Amino acid sequence: MKRIAICALLVSCLSFTACKTTNGIHGSKNDSGKMGSLREDSPEYFNSVIRNKVYFATNQDVLNQEAASTLSAQASWLKTNHRYKATIEGHCDERGTREFNLALGERRANMAKRELVKNGVECKRLKTISYGKERPEVDGSNEEAWAMNRRAVTLLDDTE
């Protein structure tokens, strides 16, 4: 019984230390389930670890605490990775008119941009665009789908 407990402890310690190495590369599972690596300065790291999306309540452009925290992390990453500019897309769910949703998507993208600038990202490195309800992330006419579609997405543009 002691052997099993020691083996379990050893395996958990090894898997924890394998997550981060001293060269700034994190272990992650790729689509095939094998361990791969993500460089901390890569767009893939930004999208999956930092997270490139923030979500909004129905008909709102106000950032909740989780969204503000995500945007703060995005700003920190952008400040240390100067080779990237970013486009912030504003999106809405399917409800409402095209015009209403384009305006709301614009407000959401601009709110995310203001938060990034407030956290130290140069305004000239950021641009916004609204897609309204034209590019849903999730198909469906239910609250779960609508919640995933009410978002601002920060997409990186490599300037080199």
C-alpha positions as CSV (number, residue, x, y, z in Angstrom):
1,M,0.0,0.0,0.0
2,K,2.9,2.3,0.8
3,R,4.4,1.7,-2.6
4,I,1.2,2.7,-4.4
5,A,1.0,5.9,-2.4
6,I,4.7,6.7,-3.1
7,C,4.3,6.0,-6.8
8,A,1.2,8.2,-6.9
9,L,3.0,11.0,-5.2
10,L,6.0,10.7,-7.5
11,V,3.8,10.7,-10.6
12,S,1.9,13.8,-9.5
13,C,5.2,15.6,-8.7
14,L,6.7,14.7,-12.1
15,S,3.6,15.8,-14.0
16,F,3.5,19.1,-12.1
17,T,7.2,19.9,-12.8
18,A,6.7,18.9,-16.5
19,C,4.2,21.7,-16.9
20,K,6.8,24.5,-16.9
21,T,10.3,24.5,-17.9
22,T,13.0,27.1,-17.5
23,N,13.0,28.1,-21.2
24,G,9.5,29.5,-21.1
25,I,7.8,26.6,-22.9
26,H,4.7,25.0,-21.3
27,G,3.5,21.5,-21.9
28,S,0.1,21.0,-23.3
29,K,-1.9,18.4,-25.0
30,N,-2.4,18.8,-28.7
31,D,-5.4,17.5,-30.7
32,S,-3.9,14.0,-30.9
33,G,-3.6,13.9,-27.1
34,K,0.2,13.9,-27.1
35,M,2.2,16.3,-25.1
36,G,3.4,19.3,-27.2
37,S,4.8,22.6,-26.2
38,L,3.7,26.2,-26.4
39,R,6.1,29.0,-26.4
40,E,5.0,31.8,-24.1
41,D,5.5,34.3,-26.9
42,S,3.4,32.4,-29.4
43,P,-0.2,33.3,-30.6
44,E,-1.3,29.8,-29.6
45,Y,-0.2,30.4,-26.0
46,F,-2.0,33.8,-26.1
47,N,-5.2,32.2,-27.4
48,S,-5.3,29.2,-25.1
49,V,-3.5,30.1,-21.9
50,I,-4.0,33.8,-21.7
51,R,-7.3,33.4,-23.5
52,N,-8.3,35.7,-26.4
53,K,-12.1,35.9,-25.6
54,V,-14.2,37.8,-23.1
55,Y,-17.9,37.4,-22.7
56,F,-20.7,39.9,-22.0
57,A,-24.2,39.8,-20.6
58,T,-27.3,40.2,-22.8
59,N,-27.4,43.6,-24.5
60,Q,-24.4,44.8,-22.4
61,D,-21.0,46.2,-23.1
62,V,-19.9,46.2,-19.5
63,L,-16.9,44.1,-18.4
64,N,-17.4,41.7,-15.5
65,Q,-14.5,40.9,-13.2
66,E,-13.5,37.8,-15.2
67,A,-13.4,39.7,-18.4
68,A,-11.4,42.5,-16.9
69,S,-8.9,40.0,-15.5
70,T,-8.6,38.3,-18.9
71,L,-8.0,41.6,-20.6
72,S,-5.4,42.5,-17.9
73,A,-3.6,39.3,-18.7
74,Q,-3.8,40.1,-22.4
75,A,-2.4,43.5,-21.8
76,S,0.6,42.1,-19.9
77,W,1.3,39.6,-22.7
78,L,1.0,42.3,-25.4
79,K,3.3,44.6,-23.4
80,T,6.1,42.0,-23.4
81,N,5.5,40.8,-27.0
82,H,5.9,44.0,-29.0
83,R,6.0,42.3,-32.4
84,Y,2.2,41.8,-32.3
85,K,-0.6,44.2,-32.9
86,A,-4.2,43.2,-32.3
87,T,-7.6,43.4,-33.8
88,I,-10.5,43.2,-31.3
89,E,-13.7,41.8,-32.8
90,G,-17.1,42.6,-31.2
91,H,-19.8,39.9,-31.6
92,C,-23.4,39.5,-30.5
93,D,-25.9,36.7,-30.3
94,E,-28.6,36.3,-33.0
95,R,-31.3,38.3,-31.3
96,G,-32.0,41.9,-32.3
97,T,-31.7,43.7,-35.6
98,R,-28.5,43.7,-37.7
99,E,-28.0,47.4,-37.0
100,F,-28.5,47.1,-33.2
101,N,-26.0,44.2,-33.1
102,L,-23.4,45.9,-35.2
103,A,-23.5,48.9,-32.8
104,L,-23.4,46.7,-29.7
105,G,-20.5,44.7,-31.2
106,E,-18.7,47.9,-31.8
107,R,-19.2,49.0,-28.2
108,R,-18.0,45.6,-26.9
109,A,-14.8,45.8,-29.0
110,N,-14.2,49.4,-27.9
111,M,-14.7,48.5,-24.3
112,A,-12.1,45.7,-24.6
113,K,-9.8,48.1,-26.4
114,R,-10.2,50.7,-23.6
115,E,-9.3,48.1,-21.0
116,L,-6.2,47.0,-22.8
117,V,-5.1,50.7,-23.2
118,K,-5.9,51.3,-19.5
119,N,-3.5,48.4,-18.7
120,G,-0.7,49.9,-20.8
121,V,-1.1,48.7,-24.4
122,E,-0.3,51.4,-26.9
123,C,-3.5,52.5,-28.6
124,K,-1.8,52.5,-32.0
125,R,-1.3,48.7,-31.7
126,L,-5.0,48.1,-31.5
127,K,-7.9,48.3,-33.9
128,T,-11.5,47.2,-33.6
129,I,-14.2,45.8,-35.8
130,S,-17.8,44.7,-35.2
131,Y,-19.4,41.7,-36.8
132,G,-22.6,42.0,-34.9
133,K,-24.5,38.7,-35.2
134,E,-22.9,37.8,-38.5
135,R,-20.2,35.4,-37.2
136,P,-21.6,33.2,-34.4
137,E,-19.1,31.0,-32.6
138,V,-21.8,28.5,-31.7
139,D,-24.9,27.7,-33.7
140,G,-28.2,27.5,-31.7
141,S,-31.1,29.5,-30.4
142,N,-30.7,28.9,-26.7
143,E,-29.1,30.7,-23.8
144,E,-26.0,28.5,-23.9
145,A,-25.3,29.4,-27.5
146,W,-26.2,33.1,-27.1
147,A,-23.8,33.3,-24.1
148,M,-20.9,32.0,-26.2
149,N,-21.7,34.4,-29.0
150,R,-21.8,37.6,-26.9
151,R,-18.0,38.2,-26.9
152,A,-15.0,40.3,-27.8
153,V,-12.1,38.4,-29.4
154,T,-8.6,39.7,-29.5
155,L,-6.8,38.5,-32.6
156,L,-3.0,38.9,-32.9
157,D,-1.5,40.5,-36.0
158,D,2.2,39.7,-36.5
159,T,4.0,42.8,-37.5
160,E,7.2,41.1,-38.6
